[in-house]
């Protein structure tokens, strides 16, 4: 009986553990959420307008050129001082 239960679980649940798409989707979600939170904290701390845009190619975080108006043309540096690079959307299966 135990072998039948283990076999059934392996057949039903097993493929989920080997499907990378679920993990990629979760990673993308967490990365975008972190970028939005970082952009929000940066906007509050600096007083500058900050934009987080989502598109088919990924996300980007930018600030307004004059801090109060204008085009969002300045790329936001990350917490480590390096450019905050947009992450590509998870690959389609």
Sine and cosine of phi, psi and omega as CSV:
sin_phi,cos_phi,sin_psi,cos_psi,sin_omega,cos_omega
0.00,0.00,-0.65,0.76,0.01,-1.00
-0.90,0.44,-0.64,0.77,0.00,-1.00
-0.91,0.42,-0.61,0.79,0.03,-1.00
-0.91,0.41,-0.67,0.74,0.01,-1.00
-0.91,0.41,-0.70,0.71,0.02,-1.00
-0.89,0.45,-0.67,0.75,0.03,-1.00
-0.89,0.45,-0.65,0.76,0.03,-1.00
-0.91,0.42,-0.70,0.71,0.04,-1.00
-0.89,0.46,-0.65,0.76,0.01,-1.00
-0.90,0.43,-0.60,0.80,-0.01,-1.00
-0.96,0.28,-0.57,0.82,-0.07,-1.00
-1.00,0.01,-0.74,0.67,-0.11,-0.99
-1.00,-0.01,-0.47,0.88,-0.07,-1.00
-0.80,0.60,-0.76,0.65,-0.02,-1.00
-0.88,0.48,-0.44,0.90,0.03,-1.00
-0.91,0.42,-0.55,0.83,-0.02,-1.00
-0.96,0.28,-0.34,0.94,-0.03,-1.00
-0.97,-0.24,0.04,1.00,0.03,-1.00
-1.00,-0.01,0.94,-0.33,-0.08,-1.00
-0.95,0.30,-0.38,0.93,-0.07,-1.00
-0.87,0.50,-0.63,0.78,0.00,-1.00
-0.89,0.47,-0.68,0.73,0.00,-1.00
-0.93,0.36,-0.63,0.77,0.03,-1.00
-0.90,0.43,-0.66,0.75,0.04,-1.00
-0.89,0.45,-0.67,0.74,0.00,-1.00
-0.92,0.40,-0.65,0.76,0.03,-1.00
-0.89,0.46,-0.70,0.71,0.01,-1.00
-0.88,0.47,-0.69,0.73,0.04,-1.00
-0.85,0.52,-0.74,0.68,-0.02,-1.00
-0.91,0.41,-0.63,0.77,0.01,-1.00
-0.91,0.41,-0.69,0.72,0.01,-1.00
-0.92,0.39,-0.67,0.74,0.03,-1.00
-0.87,0.49,-0.67,0.74,0.04,-1.00
-0.90,0.43,-0.63,0.78,0.02,-1.00
-0.92,0.40,-0.65,0.76,0.02,-1.00
-0.91,0.42,-0.69,0.72,0.02,-1.00
-0.90,0.44,-0.66,0.75,0.02,-1.00
-0.90,0.43,-0.70,0.72,0.04,-1.00
-0.88,0.48,-0.64,0.77,0.03,-1.00
-0.91,0.43,-0.71,0.70,0.01,-1.00
-0.90,0.43,-0.63,0.78,0.01,-1.00
-0.91,0.41,-0.65,0.76,0.02,-1.00
-0.90,0.43,-0.66,0.75,0.00,-1.00
-0.93,0.36,-0.68,0.73,-0.06,-1.00
-0.94,0.33,-0.62,0.78,-0.09,-1.00
-0.99,-0.10,-0.35,0.94,-0.05,-1.00
0.98,0.20,0.14,0.99,0.00,-1.00
-0.99,-0.11,0.54,-0.84,0.08,-1.00
-0.92,0.39,0.73,-0.68,-0.03,-1.00
-0.79,-0.61,0.63,-0.77,-0.04,-1.00
-0.83,-0.56,0.76,-0.65,0.15,-0.99
-0.92,-0.40,0.89,-0.46,-0.02,-1.00
-0.91,-0.42,0.63,-0.78,-0.01,-1.00
-0.91,-0.41,0.71,-0.70,0.02,-1.00
-0.56,-0.83,-0.07,-1.00,-0.01,-1.00
-0.91,0.41,-0.42,0.91,-0.02,-1.00
-1.00,-0.02,-0.12,0.99,-0.02,-1.00
0.68,-0.73,-0.51,-0.86,0.01,-1.00
-0.80,-0.60,0.31,-0.95,0.11,-0.99
-0.57,-0.82,0.46,-0.89,0.01,-1.00
-0.83,-0.55,0.83,-0.55,-0.03,-1.00
-0.67,-0.74,0.35,-0.93,0.07,-1.00
-0.89,-0.45,0.40,-0.92,0.06,-1.00
-0.92,0.38,0.57,-0.82,-0.07,-1.00
-0.88,0.48,-0.65,0.76,-0.05,-1.00
-0.96,-0.27,0.21,0.98,0.03,-1.00
0.96,0.28,-0.34,0.94,-0.02,-1.00
-0.83,-0.56,-0.35,0.94,0.03,-1.00
-0.31,-0.95,0.06,-1.00,0.02,-1.00
0.98,-0.20,-0.03,-1.00,-0.01,-1.00
-0.96,0.29,0.51,-0.86,0.07,-1.00
-0.99,0.11,1.00,-0.01,-0.13,-0.99
-0.89,-0.45,-0.19,0.98,-0.04,-1.00
-1.00,-0.08,0.87,-0.49,0.07,-1.00
-0.93,0.37,0.66,-0.75,-0.05,-1.00
-1.00,0.10,0.79,-0.62,0.10,-1.00
-0.96,0.27,0.51,-0.86,0.01,-1.00
-0.97,0.24,0.04,-1.00,-0.01,-1.00
-0.88,0.48,-0.42,0.91,-0.01,-1.00
-1.00,0.00,0.05,1.00,0.01,-1.00
1.00,-0.04,-0.27,0.96,0.04,-1.00
-0.99,0.17,0.30,-0.96,0.05,-1.00
-0.89,0.46,0.66,-0.75,0.07,-1.00
-0.99,0.16,0.99,-0.16,-0.10,-1.00
-0.99,0.16,0.68,-0.73,0.05,-1.00
-0.93,0.36,0.65,-0.76,0.05,-1.00
-1.00,-0.03,0.66,-0.75,0.01,-1.00
-0.95,0.32,0.51,-0.86,0.03,-1.00
-0.87,0.50,0.49,-0.87,-0.02,-1.00
-0.83,0.56,0.59,-0.80,-0.05,-1.00
-0.91,0.41,0.67,-0.74,0.04,-1.00
-0.96,0.29,0.60,-0.80,-0.02,-1.00
-1.00,-0.04,0.00,0.00,0.00,0.00
